[in-house]
Amino acid sequence: MSKKIVFSVLSALLILSFVLTACGAGAPPAAGPAGVQTDKNASIEVWIDAAREESAGKFIKAFPDKGKLVSLTTTDYGQLPQKILFWNNVGGGWPDASFGGPNIVPVINDAAHNYLGDLAPYIDPKIIEGFAPGSLQNCWDGTKLYCVRNDLAHFVLWYNATKVKELGIKVPETYEELADTCASLKQSHPEIQCALGQEITSFFNILVSNKCPFQQILSAGQIRINATHENCVKAAQWLDKMSKDGYYKLTNMFAAETSDLVKSDNWLFMPSSSWFGDYVIKGTYYDAADPKFQGKIGVAPMPKWQGQDHAWVFWWGGAAWVMSRHTKNPQLTADFLTYMTTDVIKEQGTYPAYMPAAEEWLKTRMPTLTYLEDTTKAGEVLKSEAGHMWTMATEGPVDINALFGPISAKINAGELTYEASLTEMQKVLVDGAGKLGYTPVTTGLDDFK
């Protein structure tokens, strides 16, 4: 994806301009509302989840002069949008920074929440340029940077390497090849599940893979929602046949029955996020200390469609850090967020969005993942696929995951096919966009690259 794309989710939400306080010639603008002066000695509060609390503590220890000004609040950052509205009403209480999913970012930057501060004046431009292509696209409105990406959760194709070798199967490179491989396997080894994945996210990945424009920001206040585009129909029809014939099992990947299936070793391909191997396949499905697990799992690029140069992939997870426009110490806040996304991220299990950190992560962490068939190859795949997320198409303001739940229930009950669900998906997205103040465009396709 090109770094030069300037359309972003956040640009669509700038209905009201943010008022930033000038600090005098040569100084960065204040991130707080008009009349609030910045103070380099002011303390900051950071909303964080338990998984990142230890890493945040390393900042406090590494920089004691700064660390003494940082307080951490471990909480459910999913509550942030609702809490901001409350703080806006009472006129105080906003945390200076927060960790959260990228889908939260556009929500808290609308006119009602008006929460985000511009990080661009406080982070070295060279650091900003170091993030993976596409990873910060939805953080920009063209000039202002409203978030920094913590990690990427791009899809890759996890596979049962020992079983693939045992059966003499070639890892498919296209969706057409995957269908043929699964059909053949069903005939020769009906006890083996060819492919399985998380139900809703797998469907979104299939749509994204064929460039389905179900949510594309066009400009401020305008969004393309065209879930019934021919690209979407083709992808949905493929998934309908694959699921109907039992080739692709879409299920709850954290359910006991799924774990039992994987533990039985009767599976081949598992399309999922970059973190899935280290956090679910290892530990949930297989005992990390089991000698039989060593070298068992392979990693390959997601299949592409015939005619594509490479796969376009969805993502499941991957988070961002944001700064409040109310903070009195924007430089300290930005320094903390920079450390969390460029330094300590090298030690965590998720794939860093900051490319220099990712390079270090590949050198130091990947060799320790002995459950992988080939750690060097796995690292190369993760690195290459990190640039193939079609983020501009779907990281939009409408929470498709929440809206698609009832539709998914109908699919599971046999009341809808995936193809038929596109019409309902179109309706709930258009309604959702309208409630957020957008004018939906329901035709066409913007081929973001």
N, C-alpha and C positions, 0 to 999 in steps of 0.2 A: 504494500500500500504506500502511496505517496505521502510524504510528510507535508506536502504543500496543500493538502486539502484543507480548506478553511471552514467549510460547513461543519457544524458540530451540534450536538444535542443542546449544549448550553446556549448557543446563539439564538436558538428558537425561544428560549425562555427569558430573554432580556427585554421584557415588556416595559419595565421601568429601569432607567439607568441608575447605577449605584453612585452615591455621593461619597467621594473620597476626600479626605482632608489634605490640603497641601502642607508640606513641611518646610518650605523654603527652597532656595536654589540649590540644586545638586543633591538634595536629600530625597529619599523615597517617600511617596505619599503615605499618609496614615491609612490603615486598613479599617479603622473604626468609622462610625457615622460622623456626620458633620459636628464639629465642636469638641470631639474627643481627641486629645493629644496623645501621641505615642510616648512610651516610657520604657527605655531599655532595661530598667530595673524592676519592671512590673512582673509579677508572677503569672504563670499561665496554667490553665487546667486542660488536660487532654482526656477525651473519652476514648477508651480502648477496650479491646476484648481480652479475655484471660490468656489466650494463646500468645499474645504479643506483649504481655506485661513484663516478662523477664527481659525481652529484648529492649524494651523502653528503659528498664532499669540500668542497662549498660550505658545508655546515653548519660544518665544521671551520674554514674560512677566515672565515666570517661571525661566528663566536663563538669566538675563539681561547682564551678562558679555559675555555670548556667543551670546545672541540675538542681541546685537548691531552690531555683525559681519554678521548677516543674512539679506539678502534682498530677497524679494519675487517678482517673475514676474508671474502674472496671465495671462495664455495664453492657447492656444490649443496645448496640448502636442502631439497631433497627427502629428504636423508639425515637431517634433523633428528629425526624420530621414533625412528629406530633409535639414533642417537647419544645421545639423551636417556636411553634405557634403560641404555646403557653408563655414562654419567656418573652416573646414579642408583646404579649398582652400586659405582662407585669413590668416590662421595661428592664429586665436584667436576668442574669443566670446562665447566659450562653457560655458553653465551653469554648476555649480559644481554638481548639483543634479537635478533630474526631476521625476515627477510622470508620470506614463503611463501604458497602458495595457501591460500584459505579452507578447502579440504577438509582441510588439515593441522591446522587449529585444533582441531576436536573430538577428533582423535586424540591430540594431545599434552596434552589436558586431562582424560584419563581417570585412573583410580586408579593405573594402572601408571606413567604418565609424570609426572603431577602437576607440570607444568612452568609453567603460565601464572600470571602475576601480574595483579592487578587494576589497570587503568590509570585507573579513574574518579577516585580521589582526586588524581591528578596532572595531569589535563587539564581546562582550563576547560570547565564545562558548556555554555557558549555555543558553543564549538568543536564539542563532541560533537553538539549540536543542528544544526550546520551541514552534517552529512553527508546525502547523498541519502536520501530515504525508503526504508527497507528495506535499505540498504547495511550497517548495523551490527546488524541484527536477530540475526544469528547470532553476534555478538560478545558479546551480553548473556546473563546468566542471570536477568535481572530487576533486579538491583542492581549486579552487578560487570561491568566491561567488560574483556573478555579479548583484544580486538584492535581495531585501527583500519584501515579499508579504504583501500588505496592508490589503486586505480582500479576502474572498472567495465568490463565486457566484454559488455554487453548486446547482443543480436542486433538488427540493423537489416537492411533489404533494400537491398543494393548492386545497382545495375543499370547496364546498358550504355546510357547516355543517348542517345548518337548513334544506336545501332541501334534503340532504342525509337522515336525520332523518325522515323527512316528508314522504319520499318515502319508507323508510325501506330498504335502499340499503347498502350493505356492501362495504367499501372502498377496492377496489381490491389490492391484493398483487403481482399479476403477470400480465404480458402483456396479457397472455391468458385469465385471469379473466376479465381484462379491456375490451377486445373485447366482451366477453360474456355478461358482464354487459351492455355495450353500445347497443348491438343487442337487448337485452330484453327491454331496455328503449325506443328504437326507436319504438318498437311495442306498448308499453303501453302509452308513453308520447312523441309523435313525435315533440312536440313544444319545448322540452328541448334539448339543445346542450350538449351532453354527455361530450366531452372533447374539449378543444381549447388551442392553443398555438402559439407562434411566429414561422412563417413558416420555416425559414432556421435553426434557433437554435433548433427547435423541431426535425427536421430531423437529425441533428448532434447528438442530445441526443439519439435518437433511435439507431443510428449506434453505438455510444459509448456503449450503454447499452448492446449490444450483442458482444462487443469487435471486432469492425470492424477496421482493421489496415490500415486506409486510410492515415495516416501520422505518421510514427514511426522512430525516430532517432535511428540508429544502432551504428554508430561510426563517427569519424570525416570525413566529406565529404560523408557519406553514409546514405541514408534514405530509409525506406521501404514505398512504396506507393502501396497498394493492395486493392483498393476500390471495386474490384469485387470479393473479398473473399466470401466464402459461408456465413460467419457470416453477412456480409453486405447485401447480397442478401436476407437472411431470414428476417432481420429487415426491409428492404425496401419493401418487399412484404407485410409484416404486415401493414405498413403505407399506402401502396397503397389501400388495402382493407378497412382500417379504414376511409381513406379520401373519397374514392369513395362512400362508403355507408353512408357518412355523420356523422359518429360516432366521428371523430376527425377533427375539423376545424382548418386548419393551415392558419393563417391570420396575419395581422398587428395588434398587440395587443394594439397599441396606436391610432388606427383609431376610429373615432366617432361611426361608426357602431358597432365596437366591444364593446365600452363603453356602447352603448345603449343596446346591447344584455345582457351584464353582469348586468346592472342596472335593466333590466326587470326581473332578478332573474331566468331566464331560462337557467341555466348552472349547471354543477356538478363538473367537474375536470379540473384543470388548471396546468399542469406541467410547472414549470418555476423556475427561480433562487431564491436563498434565500432572495434577496432584494426585490423581486417583490411584496410581501404582503405589506410592509411598504411604498413603493414608488409608486405603481401603483394601486393595489387593494384598498388600503386606499388612498383617495384623488382624484384619477382619476376616479375610478368606483363608489366608495361609499363615502358619506360624513362621515368623522370621528366622527362628533358630532351626527349623526343620531342614536337614540336609537335602531333602527332595525338592525344596523350594529354591535352592541356590541355582541360579542360571535358568530358571524356568520361564520367566516372563520376557517377551519380546516387545519392542516398540517400533512401529512403522508409521509413515505419514498416513493421514486419513485418505481414503479413496477419493479420486477425482471423477468427474464425469467425462466420458469420451469427448474429446475436442478441447478440454481444458489443459492449460500448461501445468497447473498444480491444483491441489485441493484448496477450496475456501472453507474455513472452519468456524464453527461456533465456539463458545466458551462457557464454562460452567463454574462460576466463581471469579476469582481475581478481584482484588479490592483496591480502594484508593484512600488517600488521606486528604482532608480538607481543612482550611483555615477560616475562622470566623472573621467577618468584616468588623466585628465589635472588639477584637483583641487590641489591647493597649501596647502589646509587645510583639508586633508582627515579625520582626527579625528573629527573635528567639523561637517563635512558633515555626517559622520557615526552616530554621536551622535544625530543629527537632525532626520535622517531617523529612528533611533532606537526609538526615542520618538514618532514619528508619527505612528509607527507600533505596539508599545507595550503599550503605555500609553494613549494618547488621543483617540486612536481607540476605547477604551472602551465606549466612549460617542457617537459614531457615529451610524448611522442606519444600516450599513452593517456588516455582520458577520466577526469578526476579524480572521485573519489567525494565529495570535499568541495565543496559547492555554490558557495561564493564563489570557490574556485579554478577550478571548472568555468566559471563566468561569465567570469572573466579569460581562461581558455583559449579560450573561444569568441570573445572579442574580439580576441585577439592571435595565436593559432595558426591558427584556421580560415581567415582571409583569405589565409594563405600557401599553403593547399592548392589550388593552381591546377588540379589535375587534376579537381577537383569541378565538376560542372555549375553548381551554385549554392551557394556556401559559406554564405550566410545561411540558406537552406532546410535545408542539411545540418546546420548547427548547431542549428536548431530541432528537427529530428528527433532528433538525438542527445540533446538535453536532455529532450524529452518522453518518449522511450522509456526513459530512465534510471530513471524511476519505475515502470516496468511489469515489472520482473523478479519472477517468482514464486519468490523465493529461499526462502521458508519451506517450500516443498514439497520441495525437492530437495537443498539443501546439507546433507545428512545425514552421519552418521558412516560409513556403509558406502561404500567406494570403488567406486561403480558403474562408473566408467570402466575400472578394472582387471578387474572381474568380467564386464563385458559383452564383453570382447575375444573370448573363445572363441565366444560367441553370435553376434557379428558375423561371425566367420569362417564359421559355418554359413549365415548369411544370404547372404553373398557366394558361397558354394558352391552356392546354390540348395536347400539342405536345409531351410531355414526361411523362412517369410514373416515380415514384421515383426509381423503379428498373432499368429502362432504363437509368436514369440520372447517375447511378454509372459509366457507361462506359465513359460518357463525363467528369465526375468528375475525373476519373482516368487520362484522357488525360491532363486536365488543370493542375493537380497537378504534373504530370511528367514533363510537359513543364516548369512549374514554378520552380520546383526543379532544373532542368537543367540550367535555367537562373541564379540561385543563386550559381551554381558551384557544385551541388550535383550529385552523381551517384545513381540513383534510383534503388532499388530492388523491382521488381513487383510481387513477389510470397511470400508465407509464412505468418507467423504471429508470433510476439513476444508477449507472454502473460504476460504483465507487471502486477504485483500484488502488 
